[in-house]
Amino acid sequence: MGDCHGCPNNIATLPPPPGLAVAGSNGAISRRHIVAIVGPPNSGKSTLFNRLTGLRQKVANFPGVTVEHRMGRVKLEQGREVFVVDLPGVYSLTPRTEDERVTHDVLSGQMKDIPRPDAVLLILDSTNLSRHLVLAAPVLSLGLPTLVILNMADDLKNRGGDVNVPELAMQLGSPVALVSAAKGTGVEKIFQFLTGATLGAAPKAPLIQLPVIQDIPKCRAWATSIGNKTGYHAPAPPLWTRRLDAFFLHPVGGPLVFLFVVAAVFQTIFNGARPLMDAVQALIEVSGRWIGYLIPNAALKSLVVDGIWKGVGSVVIFLPQILLLFLFIGILEDSGYLARAALIADRTMARFGLQGKSFIPLLSAYACAVPAIMATRTIENKRDRIATILIAPFMTCSARLPVYILIIGAFIPDRHFLGPFMSMRVAVMLGLYVLGFVAAILTARLLKSTVLKSGRSSFMLEMPPYRWPTARSLALRLVDRSKVFLMRAGTVILATAIIIWVLSSLPIHDGKPPAIEHSIAAGIGHFVEPVIKPLGFNWKIGIGLITSMAARETIVSTLGTIYGIQDTGSQHGLQQALRQDLTLGGAVALLVFFAFAMQCMSTIAVVRRETGGWFWPAVQFAYMTGLAYVCAFLANRIVSIWA
């Protein structure tokens, strides 16, 4: 395990290969050298990428399209660096979906502003080699220096599988490394390849002719032949995987288990994050007072402490709960459970005109609707893809979480709902997630039975074996999400807090700012108040609804800034102030409004790019806003009568 066949044993005596990471006399890299990581879904691409780059990575969109890619720096010997790009997971390079087109264009040098890669790391699942080898034919036919990485070598060995690695390297005419990206075994062979051991020479011709890459059946006949010649023996499925699938995929038990898992996640988010949230809040309050002591000027002190510190801090307080949510999502995804959840969801989604492929984008929308809408590019049927795009913002994204937690904590009592298993607050939070999902599938049914009617598409999904998530992979994911959250807090939310403070401090009379009720901000709020008053909202909520168009969570910082000027800027103080300004009906209406309304300019912009115009974004915004208003109105009326 860990052998690299086709790689030279002594790389120290080899000259630097042309075209890859050649360092100058001062050790600087003469140009940016690109190595692409290619592989099917569930092959371990992201794990390998994280292993090679660590924290030296960033996420961006490919030029001209909204498909995301990650690029990172790999440090080599003698101060060299190689830039690796993690391409979308694909089964072929035939451009039927946007992911396949992007991968094809990058590897062939047709992607704008991205040079053709100097080399390729082709990662395949060694436990599923017969299927994954189909991708090797089109990749090797490109003529780029390629290292074929057989991942999950430890799993292959432990489950009784086997492959003749030297023979496979001979057949492919390319070096082959047997590694475990999760455990780091054999990864040094990848660094050896990147250093330049074989990149200077053209790849050797395979012993058998490569099939035409557009002919998928021929690629499968070719992959089978390669497997036979190399003595590949597929490992037996783990016994515990079969037993777990019999339980998790049960028509009745499977959905119940999924609901139990979701409820347990939210119970933990509320209870487990509370000590960390209290610690963050105490730190913000203490540091705010300390900063206030250092600023003698009253106006500047009000801007920094009341405007910026309390405004941004009112959102940062919720970071522990958001990270807990992403931790659980990462565990469920890396363990292989989410693939089973997609299969379970396919049965339900088929009744509403959608297919299982829509489940993955909709699931990722619980993190953010923007990458979810990008993920719909894997759906071949255009009408299914548009329908999925239109309903994705109904999923409860992480930006809604601070709003939900703030309102629920202020108005919902912390008492048992189903005994010790679920509290009242968790039940309300779970109900909001269910409410968004129900709105999504009913909207999908409406679309698929009218303007987006189409036939039922087949759904195929590869079931990975259950695996233990690695701490390293989960930690890198949480660090990445923290950076994204704090970057947003330091840009959009910071700018909003400053603007709200300025509007709340003008006009100045006799050198003093006005009372908040007589400020410009209050004037804006009073202007929109007649429209939102039937929902149980006041002018302060109106200002928050306006600023939340930039990003949903900015309503928390806006209210934190407004009430911070009134010396109630902490989370508990903000909740107390909301209890004084809102009725229970208004609070429930606000939750319902945020569950349905499309308050995210970034999402609107992405929908416009994905659908090729403003028609669908306009329809989506009008429909979701109208639905949010009507349902919030009804919620306020019903709760007010009932209470």
Buried (B, 14 or more C-beta within 10 A) or exposed (E): BBBBBBBEEEBEEBEBBEBBBBBEEEEEBEEBBBBBBBBBBBBBBBBBBBBBBBEBBEBEBBEEBBBBBBBBBBBBBEEBBBBBBBBBBBBBBBBEBBBBBBBBBBBEEEBEEBEBBBBBBBBBBBBBBBBBBBBBBBBBBBEBBBBBBBBBBBBBBEBEBBBBBEBBBBBBBBBBBBBBBBBEBBBEBBBBBBBBBBBBEEBBEBEEEBBEBEEBEBBBEBBBBBBEBBEBBBBEEBEEBEEBBEEBBEEEEBBEBBEEBBBBBBBBBBEEBEEBBBEBBEEBBEEBEEBBEEBEEEEEBBBBBBBBBBBBBBBBBBBBBBBBBBBBBBBBBBBBBBBBBBBBBBEEBBEBBBBBBBBBBBBBBBBBBBBBBBBBBBBBBEBBBBBBBBBBBBBBBBBBBBBBBBBBBBBBEEEEBEEEEBBBBBBBBBEBBBBBBEBBBEBBBBBBEEEBEEEEBEBEBBBBBBBEBBEBBBBBBBEBBBEBBBEBBEEBBBEBBBBBBBBBBBEEEEEEBBEBEEBBBBBBBBEBBEEBBEBBBBBBBBBBBBBBBBBBBBBBBBBBBBBBBEEBBBBEBBBBBBEEBBBBBBBBBBBBBBBBBBBBEBBBEBBBBBBEEEEBBEBBBEBBBEBBBEBBBEBBBEBBEEE
